[in-house]
Amino acid sequence: MAHDQVMLAVIDTNPPPFHAEPCIVEWVNCHAQTLCLDAKWDATQCMVNEAQAAFNAQLTISTCALEANLEKIREHHNVQLAKA
């Protein structure tokens, strides 16, 4: 049937519609589904990368704050020991 459409397209400017050939419709649907899954995967991967970057930035900030707090605790502890 696809061969017939190609022949008609070559000899006629008004070939039958593509839905007349179920294989073409099936291929288009399969290809569209594959592209949709690829797009969803790309979007998910992008969000994972952004979340990882945000996590790493927050981890750095939290680590610096924790280290500063621990240093203040050590200094306070040393002062208390010196007074004792």
LUMKE-79729 format. One record per residue: residue number from 1; residue in one letter; x, y, z of N, C-alpha, C, CB in turn. Coordinates in steps of 0.001 Angstrom, whole numbers, plus 500000, padded with zeros to 6 digits. Atoms other than C-alpha are relative to their C-alpha. Glycine has a CB too. Example, Ala and Ser with C-alpha at 12.3 -4.5 7.8 and 13.67 -1.06 7.14 Angstrom:
2
pos,code,nx,ny,nz,cax,cay,caz,cx,cy,cz,cbx,cby,cbz
1,A,500890,498810,500000,512300,495500,507800,500900,501200,500000,499008,500027,501246
2,S,499180,498810,499940,513670,498940,507140,499230,501090,500730,500414,500462,498585
REM end
This chain:
84
pos,code,nx,ny,nz,cax,cay,caz,cx,cy,cz,cbx,cby,cbz
1,M,500821,498816,500000,500000,500000,500000,500876,501263,500000,499060,499990,501209
2,A,499099,498849,499986,502873,502387,500793,500627,500191,498627,501094,499823,501071
3,H,499432,499931,501343,504392,501535,497437,498999,500667,499058,500380,498583,499486
4,D,501045,499396,500833,501083,502465,495810,499930,501508,500223,498633,499359,500301
5,Q,500041,498563,499712,501111,505833,497583,501183,500723,499361,499992,500242,501517
6,V,498823,499385,500623,504645,506528,496387,499789,500132,498505,501270,499177,500289
7,M,500253,499957,501438,503655,505656,492854,498984,501094,499668,499498,498630,499498
8,L,501009,498974,500240,500572,507867,493081,500580,501396,500212,498793,499784,500917
9,A,499392,498696,499738,502642,510700,494527,500875,500424,498828,500827,499963,501298
10,V,499138,499682,501141,505011,510466,491592,499167,500374,498779,500919,498811,499669
11,I,500779,499750,501218,502315,510360,488946,498783,500892,500216,499549,498697,499419
12,D,501189,499216,499711,499555,512300,490722,500343,501014,501091,498811,499082,500435
13,T,499714,498967,499000,499679,515554,492713,499032,499922,501171,499935,501389,499365
14,N,500978,500127,498932,496782,514435,494924,499970,498546,500486,498592,500456,499516
15,P,499959,501400,499536,497840,511150,496631,498977,499775,501111,501423,499629,500504
16,P,500929,500284,498905,495590,509375,499143,500604,500453,501340,499657,498483,500043
17,P,499479,499538,498711,495886,510537,502778,500836,498933,500688,498857,500420,500909
18,F,499103,500929,499318,498514,509003,505027,499252,499022,500895,501011,500767,500820
19,H,500728,500917,499134,495880,507507,507307,499480,498789,499224,498841,500725,500674
20,A,500392,501152,500803,495080,505185,504410,501004,498860,500180,499888,500392,498512
21,E,498961,501015,499779,498325,503359,505270,500239,499874,501507,501337,500375,499245
22,P,499881,500139,498546,498199,502034,508874,501448,499947,500490,499280,498757,500447
23,C,498599,500081,499580,501968,501394,508982,500597,501387,500211,500823,499230,498965
24,I,499492,498635,499860,502673,505085,508497,499476,500615,501289,499597,500867,498783
25,V,500604,499470,498775,500269,506046,511271,500655,499353,501214,498464,499755,500014
26,E,499359,500706,498893,501785,503386,513545,501419,500515,500221,500019,498489,499734
27,W,498630,499495,499882,505328,504605,512804,500011,501406,500596,500693,500002,498626
28,V,500068,498635,499486,504370,508244,513433,499666,499985,501492,498951,500824,499219
29,N,500373,500088,498592,502685,507339,516731,501150,499473,500856,498779,499105,500164
30,C,498854,500566,499270,505662,505230,517833,501110,501030,500132,500533,498737,499290
31,H,498944,498983,499996,508112,507971,516878,499626,501153,500943,500246,500535,498562
32,A,500458,498927,499114,506032,510609,518691,500108,499572,501459,498547,500396,499667
33,Q,499911,500500,498626,505879,508443,521814,501460,499950,500451,499352,498595,500113
34,T,498576,500051,499671,509642,507904,521721,500537,501398,500275,500796,499341,498863
35,L,499544,498626,499798,510275,511630,521351,499439,500584,501295,499593,500875,498809
36,C,500615,499532,498756,507869,512342,524223,500760,499440,501201,498507,499587,500064
37,L,499239,500607,498908,509714,509888,526478,501388,500626,500114,500120,498484,499791
38,D,498688,499354,499989,513052,511429,525458,499915,501390,500617,500568,500088,498579
39,A,500179,498649,499455,511748,514909,526275,499769,499938,501504,498819,500717,499308
40,K,500238,500150,498564,510469,513742,529665,501295,499636,500724,498925,498928,500260
41,W,498724,500387,499402,513839,512104,530389,500928,501210,500094,500667,498872,499179
42,D,499141,498814,499994,515712,515277,529413,499550,500999,501060,500003,500666,498618
43,A,500533,499070,499002,513419,517411,531587,500296,499501,501412,498481,500188,499809
44,T,499719,500582,498684,513820,515042,534528,501481,500134,500332,499573,498514,500045
45,Q,498554,499914,499765,517602,514963,534143,500406,501439,500288,500785,499458,498785
46,C,499718,498585,499760,517689,518770,533976,499612,500382,501422,499251,500886,498985
47,M,500446,499689,498643,515690,519021,537195,500888,499331,501044,498546,499565,500194
48,V,499091,500686,499072,517918,516454,538917,501309,500778,500104,500271,498538,499536
49,N,498751,499226,499984,520998,518459,537908,499839,501308,500759,500466,500286,498575
50,E,500247,498740,499294,519453,521712,539162,499844,499756,501496,498744,500696,499443
51,A,500174,500324,498582,518421,520074,542440,501338,499657,500640,499016,498831,500171
52,Q,498669,500355,499474,521929,518651,542898,500846,501250,500199,500722,499017,499046
53,A,499239,498753,499870,523465,522083,542288,499496,500817,501189,499902,500832,498702
54,A,500568,499268,498861,521077,523704,544794,500390,499326,501312,498459,500088,499881
55,F,499607,500736,498804,521824,520967,547325,501463,500268,500337,499763,498495,499807
56,N,498579,499772,499757,525578,521395,546906,500259,501417,500511,500800,499751,498723
57,A,499836,498619,499542,525299,525179,547307,499537,500139,501446,499216,500971,499092
58,Q,500517,499921,498626,523187,524813,550450,500900,499239,500963,498566,499444,500073
59,L,499076,500768,499163,525549,522166,551811,501244,500815,500329,500397,498694,499302
60,T,498829,499158,499771,528472,524539,551391,499688,501094,501020,500477,500626,498678
61,I,500408,498935,499075,526611,527352,553172,499819,499428,501407,498684,500679,499516
62,S,500251,500617,498694,525491,525042,555994,501295,499548,500663,499052,498810,499851
63,T,498717,500447,499462,528978,523585,556422,500801,501174,500544,500805,499266,498926
64,C,499279,498805,499536,530530,527056,556691,499380,500541,501288,499994,501096,498908
65,A,500684,499516,498794,527904,528122,559246,500274,499077,501175,498483,500113,499758
66,L,499734,500967,498940,528419,524937,561256,501424,500139,500521,499762,498577,499495
67,E,498603,499848,499578,532189,525357,561294,500201,501281,500802,500929,499997,498781
68,A,499898,498739,499253,531824,528981,562423,499391,499842,501391,499296,501149,499234
69,N,500642,500228,498702,529427,527928,565204,500857,499117,500895,498623,499365,499810
70,L,499132,500883,499218,531737,525130,566315,501226,500754,500512,500438,498791,499153
71,E,498848,499205,499573,534656,527565,566453,499619,500908,501170,500545,500841,498823
72,K,500471,499155,498888,532617,529928,568656,499785,499181,501261,498697,500716,499619
73,I,500189,500884,498848,531692,527009,570928,501342,499645,500616,499245,498720,499591
74,R,498661,500316,499493,535372,526018,571226,500600,501194,500741,500925,499577,498844
75,E,499467,498794,499352,536361,529598,572014,499315,500225,501346,499811,501240,499088
76,H,500742,499820,498751,533616,529858,574645,500427,498953,501036,498477,499909,499741
77,H,499564,501082,499093,534656,526504,576121,501382,500321,500557,500022,498623,499260
78,N,498648,499651,499531,538298,527627,576288,499974,501118,501009,500883,500395,498834
79,V,500141,498881,499056,537266,530861,578007,499493,499474,501343,499029,501088,499438
80,Q,500547,500560,498761,535233,528890,580545,501039,499168,500742,498768,499144,499699
81,L,498936,500775,499370,538142,526536,581193,501054,500901,500606,500639,499061,498994
82,A,498993,499073,499499,540527,529469,581653,499517,500668,501296,500328,501066,498931
83,K,500573,499387,498797,538177,530971,584274,499951,499030,501156,498608,500520,499716
84,A,500152,500999,498934,537986,527720,586209,501244,499759,500780,499546,498721,499438
REM end
